[in-house]
């Protein structure tokens, strides 16, 4: 099947309207451009994100439905609370971004490769250094066992990826993420595409139109200062 896609210009702010995205494959919108901080920031503000595999051109997406968590929708269940109490995990923010994105880039057991290619890692590291991308880290003793990272756009956290090196570590990271966001006036999390893991955690699927409206509203607001300071969450954060 031949696919004809708009090619992005040199202007990093110019993207086709997300409503012009294809239905098959769902959400494919444009190709080309670059992964500069300015272009990525403009993309997230418009409900667009990059996603491509090795050997593919740089592709941009805005799917017809988005997986999202509303504020207050995430909290550790009884099993997870027992695990947190037993192992005394440390939850760090923004202290080892490179290690988190490398953990997310490791192929899953059912995958042969990764979409978080070296150029993607470098692009989001630049976003992190610009204060736009952030990470949550789950440590047990001196071992990083899980985490997640994404881009903050106003009051909306646009999640990019997460990983486990120990059972439930990604769940802990996402719950800790929403806890921290709510402490500073936020709590909305966009997880892009729905999957069984997100569904199990309680994510809801909303239409592109509804998502863009929410993005427009939340993007005009700001978290209270200090949310993404490099720090450690209080030991019993899940009890607060």
N, C-alpha and C positions, 0 to 999 in steps of 0.2 A: 504494500500500500504506500503510495506517494503522499507525503504530508508537506503542505506549503505553509511555512511559518513566517510571520513578520520578523525581520532582523533588526535588532536594536541599533540606534544611531550612536554617535560619539557622545551625545548629551546624556549624562547619567540619570537625569530626572525623567526622561521620556520613556514611557511604557505604554503598550496598548491597554485599553480598558480591560479590567479583569472579566467583564461580561462578554468579551470577545473570545474567551478561552474555548478550546475545543471540547467536544463531548466525548470523543474517542481518539486518543486516550484522554480521559477526563482531566481537564484543567490545564492542559498544555497550551501555553500562551505565546511564547516568543523564543527566539534563540539569539545567541551572540552577546555582544557587549563585553563586560568585564566583571570582576569581583571586587572592585574598589569599595572602600568604606562608604563613599558618597552614593554609589549606585545601590549597594545593599541597603543602606538606610532608606533611600527613596523607595525601593521595592517593598520593604516591610510596611512602610507608611501607606502603601497602596494595596496591601493584601496579597503580595506576590513574593515567591521565594525561589531560589535556584535549586535544582536537583538534576543531576546527570551522572552517568556512569563512565568509567574509563573508556576512551575511544569515541564517546559521544561529543557533539558540540555542547556548548554551555546553554542549558535549557532553563526556562522560567515558567512557573506554574501558579495557577490560582484555581484550585479544585471547586467543583460545584457544591460540595458540602465540607464543613470543617468540624473536627473533633475539638471540643472546648470543655473546660472546667469552669464553673461559676464559683465565685467566692463562697467559702464554707462547704464546698462539696467534697473536699478531701480531708480525711483524718485517718490515722492508723486504726485498723480494726483490732479486735482482741488478740488475735494471733500475732499481729505485727507489734502490738504493745508489749507482749511477752518477750518477743525477740529483742526489742529495743532495751527492755529492762535487763535481760540476761546478758547481752553482749556489750552494752554501754558504748554504742557507736558514737563517734565524734562527727558532727556535721559542720563542715567548714564552708565558707562562702568566698569565692573569688581568690583563692590562694594558690591553686595549681591548675589553672585553666588549660594549659597545654596537656597535662596528664589526663584531664577529663576528656578532652576532644580526641586524644589518642585512644582512650578506652572506648569511646563511642565508635571509633573508626575500625576497631577490631571486628573482622567478619564474624557473624553469628554462626552457630553450628550448622544451620540449615542454609547458609549463604556461601557462595564461592568467592565473593569479593565484597567491596565496600563502595558506597557512593561518597563517603567522606574522604575524598582524594587529598593528596598533599596540598594542592592549590586551594581546596576548600578549607583545610586546616589553617593555612596561612591567612586566608581571607578573614576567618572568624577570630583568629588571634589578633589581627589588626583591629577588628571591631571591638574586641575586648580591651585592647590598649587604648582605644578611643572612648572607652566608657560606655559602650553600647551593647556589648555581649557579656553575659555573666554565667557563672556556673555554681552548682551546688555539689559538694563532695561528701561522700560517705566513707569514713575511715574506721577501721577496726584495728586497734593498736597502731602500727606504722604501715598498714596496708590499705591502699585505696581500693575499696570493694564495690563501689558504685558511684553513680553521679548523673548529672544532666546539665545541658547548657542551652542557651537560647538568647534571643534579642529582646530587650525591653523597649516597647514603643508606647510611651505615655503610661497608662495604667494596665496595658496588656502585655503579658509576657508571652512571646512567640517561641515556644519550645522547638528545638531542632532535633535533639537526639538524647538518648539516655542509655545506660549500660549497667549490667550486673556482672560482678565476679563472684558474688555470693547471693544465695537465694534471697529475694525480696529487697535487695539493696536499691534497685531502681524505684520501687514503690516508696521506700523511705525517703529517697531524694525528692520525689515529686510532692509527697506530703509536706516535707520540710520546706520546699519551695513555696507552696501556697501559704504555709504558716508565716514565713518571712514576709511575703508580699502583703498579707493581711495586716501585719504589724505596722506597715507603713502606708496603709490606705489603698492597697490594691487587692489582688486575689484572682483576677481573671487570667486564665492560661489557655493559649491556643496550641493545640498539638497537631495541627495540619490534618493528617489523614487518620481516620478511625481504624483501629485494629482491635483484636480480641483483648489484648492486654489493657488498652485504654478503656474499653467497654467494661471490663471487669472492675476497674477502678471507679467507674461511675461517670465517665465522660459522656457528653451529649453531642449529637450531631446537629448542626444548624446549616441552613442554606448559605450560599455565597452572599446573597443579597443581605441576609440578616447579619452575617459576619462583617461585611463591609460597613454596615450601619453602626455596628458595635465598635468597630475599629475607628470610625470617624469620631464617635463620641469619646472613647477612652483615649484616643491619641492626642486629644487636646488637653488632657489632664496630666498631672505629674505625681509620682510617688513622693512621700515626705523624704527629706534629705536623710541619707545614712543607710538606706535599705541595702545597698550593694557595697558597703564598706567591707574590706577584707577582714573577716572576723569568724568567730565560732558561735554557734547557737548555744543557748543555755542547755545544760545536761538533760533536764527533764522538759524540753520544749513541747513535747506532745501532750503534757498535762495542763498546759496553760490555756 
